């Protein structure tokens, strides 16, 4: 439930300045795009960490601010080309049905 207003207050800056930074300087479409990319990057790191191999995907999704598994799965697959469990198997070297991740 993080909002741009909350982040601006935390960073002690004005919301319109933060929005301009995210949109123009960092080249994200909007705050939600920025936040989603950050969440997916963190999810990728956690699912590739052998120490967290036993942590359910749902737990990772909820800890990163997703309200349920469905939106997380869709966002993750859109960003990586793989479902979260496929990505985890590939990263941890486990046997399973995986596809090649898109390049770029």
C-alpha positions as CSV (number, residue, x, y, z in Angstrom):
1,X,0.0,0.0,0.0
2,X,2.9,2.4,-0.5
3,X,1.9,5.7,-2.2
4,X,4.0,8.3,-3.8
5,X,2.8,10.7,-1.1
6,X,4.1,8.4,1.7
7,X,7.4,8.0,-0.1
8,X,7.8,11.7,-0.6
9,X,7.2,12.3,3.1
10,X,9.7,9.6,4.0
11,X,12.3,11.2,1.7
12,X,11.4,14.7,2.9
13,X,10.6,16.0,-0.5
14,X,7.6,17.4,-2.3
15,X,5.4,14.9,-4.1
16,X,5.5,16.7,-7.5
17,X,9.3,16.7,-7.4
18,X,9.5,13.0,-6.7
19,X,6.9,12.3,-9.4
20,X,9.1,14.3,-11.9
21,X,12.2,12.4,-10.9
22,X,10.5,9.1,-11.3
23,X,8.9,10.0,-14.6
24,X,11.5,12.2,-16.4
25,X,14.8,11.3,-14.9
26,X,14.3,7.6,-14.1
27,X,12.1,7.1,-17.2
28,X,9.2,5.2,-15.5
29,X,5.7,5.7,-16.8
30,X,4.4,6.4,-13.4
31,X,4.9,5.6,-9.7
32,X,3.2,2.3,-9.9
33,X,5.5,1.2,-12.7
34,X,8.5,2.3,-10.6
35,X,7.2,0.5,-7.5
36,X,6.4,-2.7,-9.4
37,X,9.8,-2.9,-11.0
38,X,11.4,-2.5,-7.6
39,X,9.2,-5.2,-6.1
40,X,9.9,-7.7,-8.9
41,X,13.6,-7.1,-8.7
42,X,13.4,-7.9,-5.0
43,X,11.2,-10.9,-5.6
44,X,13.8,-12.2,-8.2
45,X,16.6,-11.8,-5.7
46,X,14.7,-13.6,-2.9
47,X,13.6,-16.5,-5.1
48,X,17.2,-17.0,-6.4
49,X,18.5,-17.1,-2.8
50,X,19.1,-20.7,-1.7
51,X,18.7,-19.6,1.9
52,X,15.1,-18.6,1.1
53,X,14.3,-21.7,-1.0
54,X,11.7,-22.9,1.5
55,X,9.9,-19.6,1.7
56,X,6.6,-19.9,-0.2
57,X,6.1,-17.7,-3.2
58,X,2.9,-16.3,-1.6
59,X,4.9,-15.2,1.5
60,X,7.4,-13.4,-0.7
61,X,4.6,-11.7,-2.7
62,X,2.7,-10.6,0.5
63,X,6.0,-9.3,2.1
64,X,6.6,-7.2,-1.0
65,X,3.2,-5.5,-0.8
66,X,1.1,-7.6,-3.2
67,X,-2.4,-8.2,-1.8
68,X,-2.7,-11.7,-3.3
69,X,-0.8,-14.2,-5.5
70,X,-2.7,-13.5,-8.7
71,X,-1.4,-9.9,-9.4
72,X,2.1,-10.9,-8.3
73,X,2.1,-13.9,-10.7
74,X,1.0,-11.7,-13.6
75,X,3.4,-8.9,-12.9
76,X,6.3,-11.4,-12.4
77,X,5.6,-13.3,-15.6
78,X,5.2,-10.1,-17.5
79,X,8.6,-8.9,-16.3
80,X,10.6,-12.1,-16.5
81,X,8.7,-14.3,-19.0
82,X,8.5,-17.0,-16.4
83,X,6.0,-17.9,-13.6
84,X,7.6,-17.4,-10.2
85,X,8.0,-21.1,-9.5
86,X,9.6,-21.7,-12.9
87,X,12.0,-18.8,-12.3
88,X,12.9,-20.2,-8.8
89,X,13.5,-23.7,-10.3
90,X,15.8,-22.3,-13.0
91,X,17.7,-20.1,-10.6
92,X,18.2,-22.7,-8.0
93,X,19.1,-25.4,-10.5
94,X,16.2,-27.6,-9.7
95,X,14.6,-30.0,-12.3
96,X,11.4,-28.8,-13.8
97,X,9.6,-27.4,-16.8
98,X,11.1,-24.0,-17.5
99,X,11.3,-21.7,-20.5
100,X,14.1,-19.4,-21.5
101,X,13.7,-15.9,-20.2
102,X,13.4,-13.1,-22.8
103,X,16.4,-11.0,-23.4
104,X,16.5,-7.3,-23.1
